[in-house]
Structure formats: structure tokens, C-alpha cells
Amino acid sequence: MAYSEQFLASFVKSLKSLARSVISHVPTLPYLYLRNCLRFRKVAHPWRPRSFNDHMLRMMLDARDSRRRIFADKLETRAYVESRIGSGYLPKIYVQTDDVDKIDLSSLPDSFVLKTSHGCGMNQIVLDKSQIDIESVKMRLRKWMATDYGKLKHEWVYAGISPRLFAEELLEMAPGKVPYDYKFFCFHGCVRLIQVVQDRSLTNFSRRTHAFYDPDWQRLEMSWGAPQAKNVSKPPLLAKMTNLARILSTDFNFLRVDMYVLGDRIVLGELTNFPDAGAVPIKPTSRDDWLGSFFQTGS
């Protein structure tokens, strides 16, 4: 039985590896277009976009605004944030390197996050450095550092980023408790939607629930790839958070600005070009169209 399970796991891993290899060699335009048509079970219209997700597809196929590459590189994003609002809103960085073997655990606090600069989902949370298998962690980091994320995901903003590794402050509301993730959807510098991600686990970061609000903190009934969450009280720092999002997004027709609140401290997370790569259904579909309407003028 153990042999069969091991064989099956190895077989599935090989299939996934083969699929990634094949996908990376498919031309970007047909891959992204067909992926969206299949995901939404309808014809996509990126050249005459109406819905938010069609606008995302258009932006992923249109590489003319090279400024967006800044937000695909986590370390370049930090430089952009510093230039606009200063460094006081950024999480602490303990070490930065392009060599996995230069990570020295003795120089790091007991808990932290290891991240790569050039892709998504490449995060290693360390709750207690005395309990980790550093060689296993380094193997995972080497794999991430060798991944061409732009080629793998067909997202032009990631192309040509030099992979770097950094250890960053672990943000917690309390030991083991992830703070709410406030995501500000900004169009032409105006906040139109706020998504609050809740119930994340430090051991299973993909598990989450969502709640959605308008800029006046009125609950919006909609869902986006995760169960709906309980209501969240309006954050006391909302006006300041909204203003920071406005400053950071003002030069773009769309940008999502992510933030955390720890007591009286606002911490910037990611600045996101293409939420969910435009490939996760927004329900009801009227909300997808409503959100897409703000691309025109932001009004």
C-alpha cells in the first residue's frame, strides 16, 4: 500500500512537471485567451473589455506600460513605495541576497518569512527557526530561484527579473494569528472596492475568507474565489489607508494596493497589477461588469 501511494504521488508530480513544461512553451496570447474562455465557459473580450476580468486579460496581453514591471518585483516595489510615501510603511527586511547559501539563520530572529523577489506564492513562513530543516528549506528556495515565473505563468511583467531572496518580518496580530489583509482596488487613483481577507492560517496560507466593502464601508454582497467572511468593523485608520492607496495608484488606470494594520501601524503588502491573473470568477457577474466600468474614467 505504501509503495502504491508513493508511486501515485511520484506519477502525479511527474504529470504536473510535464504540464508546466508544455504550458511554458505555448505562445502567450492563445494560452491566456483559451484559459479564460475555458475558465469562464464563455468567449472572452479583451479587445472590447467590459468586465473586470476581461480588462485583466487585456492588460496581460498588452505589454506597453513597462512601469508595471516595478510591481512584479517585490524589492523594486519597496523602492517605489519609499519614493511615494516614505519607508515607514514597509515591513522590515533582515537580509537580502541572490545566493541561497548566504542565508545565515543565526543572524535572523526566531520567526520571519523567506521570500523571492520575482514571483508569486514563493513564501516560506518560519515560526520557529530552531524547528526547521534548513537543508530542505534551501532546496525549496533553490527551486524557486531557478523558476522563470514570467515564462511559467505567461505574465510579461515578470520577464527578466533577476531573482533575489530576502528574509522579511513576519506580521502577526498575536502569536500565530495573521492580521486582516485589506486590498484596495484603485482606478485612476480612486478607491472603488475594499476586499478584506480573513481567517488565513500561517500553516495554510491558501485558506481564507473574504468580505467586500465600498469606500464608505458599506458591505457589498459578492464573492471572489473564496467563502464570504463575517463582517469586519471599519478600521479607525481607513481614511489614512485610503489616502495612501490613492497616492500609490494615481498614475495608473488600475492598481490594487494591499495593506495590513497592526495596532496604530499601517504596513504595505503588495502592489498588484493583475489580481488572480483575471482568471477567478466574480459573483454575481454583475459585480464583474460593475468593477470593469471604472476602467474608463474611474468615475
C-alpha positions in Angstrom: 0.0 0.0 0.0 2.8 2.4 0.9 4.5 1.6 -2.3 1.4 2.3 -4.4 0.8 5.6 -2.6 4.4 6.6 -3.2 4.2 5.6 -6.9 1.0 7.6 -7.3 2.5 10.7 -5.7 5.5 10.4 -7.9 3.4 9.9 -11.0 1.2 12.9 -10.2 4.3 15.0 -9.6 5.7 14.0 -13.0 2.5 14.9 -14.7 2.5 18.3 -13.1 6.1 18.9 -14.1 5.3 17.8 -17.7 2.2 20.1 -17.8 4.2 23.1 -16.6 6.9 22.4 -19.3 4.3 22.1 -22.0 2.4 25.3 -20.9 5.6 27.3 -20.7 6.2 26.6 -24.4 2.7 27.6 -25.6 2.5 31.1 -27.1 1.2 33.6 -24.6 -1.8 35.0 -26.5 -3.6 31.7 -27.3 -2.7 30.3 -23.8 -4.2 33.2 -21.8 -7.2 33.7 -24.2 -8.2 30.0 -24.2 -7.5 29.7 -20.5 -10.0 32.4 -19.7 -12.6 31.1 -22.2 -12.4 27.7 -20.6 -12.4 29.1 -17.0 -15.4 31.3 -17.5 -17.1 29.0 -20.1 -17.7 31.9 -22.4 -16.0 33.9 -25.1 -13.5 36.4 -23.7 -13.5 40.0 -25.0 -10.1 41.5 -24.1 -10.1 43.8 -27.1 -13.5 45.2 -26.2 -13.4 44.7 -22.5 -16.4 45.2 -20.3 -15.9 43.1 -17.2 -13.1 43.5 -14.8 -11.7 40.1 -15.7 -11.7 40.9 -19.4 -9.8 44.1 -18.6 -7.3 42.0 -16.7 -6.8 39.8 -19.7 -6.3 42.8 -22.0 -3.6 44.2 -19.6 -1.9 40.8 -19.5 -1.8 40.8 -23.3 -0.7 44.4 -23.7 2.9 44.9 -22.6 3.2 48.6 -23.5 3.1 50.1 -20.0 6.6 49.0 -18.8 6.1 50.8 -15.5 4.1 47.9 -14.3 7.2 45.7 -14.1 8.0 47.6 -10.9 5.2 45.9 -9.1 6.2 42.4 -10.2 9.5 42.7 -8.4 8.9 42.7 -4.6 12.1 44.6 -3.9 11.6 47.2 -6.6 8.1 47.7 -5.2 9.6 48.7 -1.9 11.7 51.4 -3.7 8.6 52.7 -5.4 6.7 52.9 -2.1 9.6 54.7 -0.4 9.7 57.3 -3.2 6.0 58.0 -2.8 5.1 57.7 0.9 8.4 57.0 2.6 9.8 53.8 4.2 7.8 53.9 7.4 5.0 51.8 6.0 7.2 48.9 4.8 7.8 45.6 6.7 11.4 45.1 8.0 13.9 43.3 5.9 16.6 41.3 7.8 18.7 40.1 4.9 18.7 40.3 1.1 20.8 38.1 -1.2 21.0 36.3 -4.6 22.7 33.3 -3.0 20.6 30.8 -1.0 23.7 29.6 0.9 24.3 33.1 2.3 21.1 32.8 4.4 22.5 32.7 8.0 19.9 31.6 10.5 22.0 32.9 13.4 21.5 36.5 12.2 17.7 36.2 11.9 15.0 36.4 14.6 13.1 33.3 15.8 10.3 33.9 13.3 10.4 35.5 9.8 9.3 35.0 6.2 11.6 34.0 3.4 10.5 35.4 0.0 11.8 35.6 -3.5 11.5 38.8 -5.4 10.4 37.6 -8.8 7.2 35.6 -8.5 4.0 34.8 -6.5 3.4 32.2 -3.9 7.2 31.7 -3.2 7.0 32.4 0.5 8.4 30.2 3.3 7.0 31.1 6.7 9.3 30.3 9.6 7.5 30.3 13.0 10.5 28.9 15.0 13.9 28.7 13.3 15.1 26.1 15.8 12.5 23.7 14.4 13.1 23.9 10.7 15.1 21.6 8.5 17.3 24.2 6.9 18.6 21.9 4.1 15.0 21.1 3.0 14.2 24.8 3.1 17.2 25.6 1.0 16.2 23.0 -1.6 12.8 24.7 -1.9 14.4 28.1 -2.2 16.8 27.0 -4.9 13.9 25.6 -6.9 12.1 28.9 -6.6 15.2 30.9 -7.5 15.5 28.8 -10.7 11.9 29.3 -11.7 11.2 31.7 -14.6 7.9 32.9 -13.3 7.1 35.1 -16.3 7.5 32.2 -18.7 5.7 29.7 -16.4 2.6 32.0 -16.0 2.7 33.9 -19.3 2.8 37.3 -17.4 5.1 39.8 -19.2 5.6 41.9 -16.1 7.8 39.1 -14.6 10.0 38.7 -17.6 13.7 39.4 -17.0 13.5 40.0 -13.2 16.8 39.0 -11.5 15.8 36.5 -8.8 16.7 37.7 -5.3 15.9 36.2 -1.9 15.1 38.1 1.3 14.0 37.5 4.8 11.2 39.7 6.0 9.4 40.5 9.2 6.5 38.1 10.0 3.4 40.1 10.5 1.1 38.8 13.3 -1.8 40.3 15.2 -0.9 37.8 18.0 1.3 34.8 18.1 0.2 32.6 15.1 -2.6 34.9 14.1 -2.5 36.5 10.7 -3.7 40.2 10.5 -6.5 41.2 8.2 -5.3 41.8 4.7 -7.0 45.0 3.3 -6.9 45.1 -0.5 -7.8 48.5 -2.1 -8.9 48.3 -5.7 -7.9 51.7 -7.2 -8.9 53.1 -10.6 -7.2 56.3 -11.8 -6.2 57.0 -8.2 -9.7 56.4 -6.7 -10.6 53.6 -4.3 -13.7 51.8 -5.5 -13.6 48.5 -3.7 -12.0 47.2 -0.5 -11.5 43.5 0.0 -10.8 42.2 3.5 -9.1 38.8 3.6 -9.7 36.9 6.9 -9.1 33.6 8.5 -5.7 32.9 7.0 -3.5 30.3 8.7 0.3 30.6 9.0 0.4 26.9 8.2 -2.1 27.0 5.3 -1.9 30.4 3.8 -4.3 29.5 0.9 -7.2 29.0 3.3 -9.1 32.3 3.7 -12.4 34.0 3.6 -13.3 37.4 2.0 -15.6 40.3 2.8 -16.1 43.3 0.4 -16.9 46.9 1.1 -17.3 50.2 -0.7 -15.2 53.2 0.2 -17.8 54.2 2.8 -17.5 50.8 4.4 -20.9 49.5 3.3 -20.9 45.7 2.8 -21.2 44.5 -0.7 -22.6 41.1 -1.4 -20.2 39.4 -3.7 -17.7 36.6 -3.7 -14.4 36.0 -5.4 -12.8 32.6 -5.2 -13.3 32.0 -1.5 -16.2 31.8 1.0 -17.7 35.0 2.3 -16.5 36.1 5.7 -18.1 37.7 8.7 -18.5 41.5 8.9 -15.4 43.5 9.8 -15.6 46.7 11.8 -14.5 49.8 9.9 -10.8 50.3 10.6 -10.0 53.5 12.5 -7.2 54.2 10.1 -9.4 53.8 7.0 -9.1 57.5 5.8 -5.3 57.3 6.1 -5.2 53.9 4.3 -7.4 55.2 1.5 -5.1 58.2 1.0 -2.0 56.1 0.9 -3.7 53.9 -1.7 -4.6 56.9 -3.7 -1.1 58.3 -3.7 0.4 54.9 -4.8 -2.1 54.3 -7.6 -2.7 57.7 -9.0 -0.7 57.2 -12.2 -2.4 54.0 -13.3 -5.9 53.2 -14.6 -5.8 50.3 -12.2 -3.7 49.1 -9.3 -4.5 47.0 -6.2 -2.8 48.2 -3.0 -2.6 45.7 -0.2 -2.2 46.8 3.5 -2.2 45.3 7.0 -2.9 47.1 10.3 -1.1 46.2 13.4 -2.3 48.5 16.2 -1.7 52.0 15.0 0.8 50.8 12.4 -0.1 50.5 8.7 2.1 48.1 6.8 2.1 47.9 3.0 1.9 44.5 1.4 2.0 44.0 -2.3 1.0 46.3 -5.2 -0.8 44.1 -7.6 -1.2 44.5 -11.4 -3.5 41.6 -12.2 -5.5 40.2 -9.2 -5.9 36.4 -9.6 -4.5 36.8 -13.2 -8.0 37.7 -14.3 -8.9 34.1 -14.1 -11.2 33.7 -11.0 -14.9 34.3 -11.4 -16.5 37.3 -9.6 -20.1 36.5 -8.4 -22.6 37.8 -9.2 -21.3 38.6 -12.7 -22.9 42.0 -12.5 -20.2 42.9 -10.0 -17.6 41.8 -12.5 -19.1 44.3 -15.0 -19.6 47.0 -12.3 -15.9 46.8 -11.4 -14.9 46.8 -15.0 -16.8 50.1 -15.6 -14.3 52.0 -13.6 -11.5 51.5 -16.1 -13.0 54.1 -18.4 -12.7 57.2 -16.3 -12.6 56.0 -12.7 -15.9 57.6 -12.0 
